[in-house]
Amino acid sequence: MIDTIKPLAKKTDSKILMVVLDGVGGLPLDLNGDTELATARTPNLDALALESQLGQLELVGAGITPGSGPGHLSLFGYDPLRFVVGRGALSAVGIGVKLSAGDVAVRGNFATLGEGRVVQDRRAGRPSDEKNAEIVAKLRAAIPEIDGVQVEIYTESEHRFVVVFRNPGTPLGANLSDVDPQATGVTPLVAHGHDAVSEKTAELVNAFVTRAEAALADEAQVNGVLFRGYSDVPHFPSFEDVYQLQAACIASYPMYKGLASLVGMDVLDVEGEEDALDGKVAALRANWDKYDFFYFHVKKTDSTGEDGNFDAKVKKVELFDALLPQLLELGPDVVCITGDHSTPSKLATHSWHPVPVLIRSAYGRKDAATRFTEEEAARGTLGLRRGTDLMPLLMANALKLQKYGA
Amino acid sequence: MIDTIKPLAKKTDSKILMVVLDGVGGLPLDLNGDTELATARTPNLDALALESQLGQLELVGAGITPGSGPGHLSLFGYDPLRFVVGRGALSAVGIGVKLSAGDVAVRGNFATLGEGRVVQDRRAGRPSDEKNAEIVAKLRAAIPEIDGVQVEIYTESEHRFVVVFRNPGTPLGANLSDVDPQATGVTPLVAHGHDAVSEKTAELVNAFVTRAEAALADEAQVNGVLFRGYSDVPHFPSFEDVYQLQAACIASYPMYKGLASLVGMDVLDVEGEEDALDGKVAALRANWDKYDFFYFHVKKTDSTGEDGNFDAKVKKVELFDALLPQLLELGPDVVCITGDHSTPSKLATHSWHPVPVLIRSAYGRKDAATRFTEEEAARGTLGLRRGTDLMPLLMANALKLQKYGA
């Protein structure tokens, strides 16, 4: 898709607003009942639906439940089966670390080592997040770099931490063996690279292990590190490169900011706690003139679905509905409302069900939809599509795509 | 699809029932009239449709009329454009022969040879099936093996027979030239292999021709053999391997049993003649606890369509409808009803029209369908999809797929 779109994209003054209601697709609690969206009272969304075309998106493929990473990449036009972001990189992105092509992100566990470096506890007694941060601070001081390669160390939670190796100019490989023996009573393994660029990474990893153990020698319990799950970072052609868009991310959770930065969006500051909807609106308003694409993320529609709390999810939809007029009054040329995956309260987790999508522009055809619900979306004139179809449709509706062929 | 699904599949206790009404899609006799499905009185299917989501499947692609092989492979999740089963293998499978990767199946014609081995009749006067079987028995006695390679010979019908060469441990190739000159007045050709593994097969084929002519020297008319259409068998990753499913086939015609065995299903014994619907239900009931996936095949919806008998096809649909409650009372977690291709009575043959599909699980969204008809299916919320989308959807509805990415 990206390869087809890129030569057609052109710069114009029109503005696109993509609102992602995280996990917005739902299910009825009883067969043939109403979903969360259909239950919510949404006068503003209803009015918007009357002027819009609706449809359904499958983010990864039929029956496949998308993680937030693949779901968002699909919405941004990057085929999630081609642009695979590994566990290590997602952990890093998930705590807000900015990654570039050529970096390697590694998931680590703190461990307890006994006599002769034998692994006694692969999770170091599950330290508190505070203890984790204390250990990370020690390691940062002890290992700022190895052989000229930048080393960044981050707390994830409990025994989990993330290391990012950056060697600007010379990409590192991520095809190497684990340090974690996945057993106790044995010593940590020595990492081996499976190709030339990964041999360098293996050297870095082994040196890290040695230096970390030296730095933690005075610790009773958290005195070793184990690694598994190495990820390099696929090269993402940027939003500007592919779409000629100056794109801004308005989100408050690290994972989403990290994903947006992977594709080259500017991540705007948002004031406020948690979902910070008012702060997000303020950020949108303050930056309206500076960008032509806005990714506006709403998290709580997913969190409440994950909690299995149908009524709370309904309320979060209604909360967004109340906010919607403030977004629309900025006058975006193209408005899109959709989700990165479904999170039905009934399942209390992400699901495979297609997400509803709504597009309003001056160039829509007639659509019978009177509400933004899964049922109306399934009858919508946009049809059932892959998630990667969305960006070309938004670009087209913004009159930002040239004709293909003469 | 298979490559994406395989790492996500997980084993659970839920059970999937896939009913294939062979050739179930139809056409109205007059434009805007009712199809066979719409004409049939189907109270049980109607009730099921009320609780289900409907859609349409295109088994191979737009406008493409699927044979039964590609149609079924698509329903089972194997892209029929990638997993190509050649004519020889389909002939073998069609008469119920179990094939494995590395085997070669060959279509043969009995011929009449005159003086100097000149072909006089490429079909040996179209012998009866009984005569064919008598000749096959002679050949089986004369050629049980060649050079340690197993040789199996089967009657197809009239002048047609099938030979399967099996060389366990050393796969045979199927890239060789024909023995059949496709003309009379000339001698049979000598087969030549086009690659190393097929040279071995060519030797086997040529030896078979010589020994067959010797064994049939006392026959007046059926005294020669001609070969064309060699097929090796693609490796099918099994249902267990791909989906973690213990799958059972409940069918009574050899072709369908053969296709199911190609993908590693257990083929259950079914008592009774022809379509043997009661025997099939009995087999389903008897084996309900032993499997988590059941492929349940109904043949006569196709046969009556092939006969161009609209009313008879309607009756066969009604016959299945009467049976449906016995299937549902077993309590499958996911029920699917669909077809392997359309066979409209109006065309009296397979057609390219999408087949209707119905899925019922606890995790369906609202769908306006009140009947299982082509017309309602075309408005269904599952949309129009490739046949290979079906298995992921059934797996998802059975909660047998893990999330893709974090």
Interface residues (C-beta under 8 A of the other chain):
Chain A: L27 P28 L31 N32 G33 D34 T35 Q56 V60 G61 A62 G63 I64 T65 P66 G67 S68 G69 P70 P80 L81 V84 V85 R87 L90 G94 P344 K346 L347 T349 H350 S351 W352 H353 E374 E375 A378 R379 G383 L384
Chain B: M1 T4 I5 L8 L50 E51 A362 Y363 G364 R365 K366 D367 R379 T381 G383 L384 R385 D389 L390 M391 P392 L393 L394 M395 A396 N397 L401 Q402 K403 Y404 G405 A406
